[in-house]
Amino acid sequence: MSSRHKARILAVQALYLYDEGLPWELEELLQFPWLTDDEREACGEETLSFAQLLVSGMIEQIEAVDRGIRDHLKNWDFTRLTRVDRSILRLGVYTLAFQLEIPKNVVIHESILLAKRLSGEKSHSIINGLLDAYAETCRISHDTTEK
């Protein structure tokens, strides 16, 4: 498992806890307090730093990210998404919208892997469809504003 994939797992875990509304400050959440010292050491500084970047960026942009998800849900209500699926989608939408150096297919593939590992049996297909649709509109709008 790559260090970036590990970082994304940590980010989804942190976003899940954030969504649950636990009374943690962002700085505390970014320390991934559920990790043991051995797990933290095994992750390494690069993995932890990337996970922190993902979590802090996503939380900073949560309104735009959630709007992007809501705008692309078909016949489904945002509040009916499981916390895990919502966390994976938030991470995927944030990455597609704000980390343009990461190719669209990498973001979607990673999100599908996360869904298969962390969520329900059919979640990966919902996540795939929504992120693919979002990427088409998001990446096109970025491309036209850069020209």
C-alpha positions, 0 to 999 in steps of 0.5 A: 500500500502506497504512502498516499493511499495510507494518507487517504485512509487517515483522511477519510477516518478524520473526515468521518470523525469530523462529520460525526461532530465530535468535540475536537478542535481541528488541530487535535483531529490533524494529529490523528489521535486514534493512532498508536505510537507504533502506527504513527511511526509506521506511517511516516512523516510524509504520509501524515503530512499529506493526510493533514493537507487533505483534511485541513483543505477539505474542511476549509472548503467543506461548503463548496465540496458539499455543494459539489456532491449535492449538485451531482447526486441523482435521485438520492439525498445528501443526508442519506449517504453513510458517513463513510461514503460522505467522507470518501466523496468529500475527499474525492471532490476536494481533490478533483476541485483543488488538487488539479495536479492529481489526474482525474483517473487517479482520484476516482480509482483511489476513491473506489479503492477506499470505498471497497475497503471501508464501505458497503458492497455497492458504495464504490459504484455510487462513488465512481459515478458521482466523482466521474460526473463531478470531474467532467464539470469541475475539470472542464471549468478549471480548464476554461478559466486557465486559458 
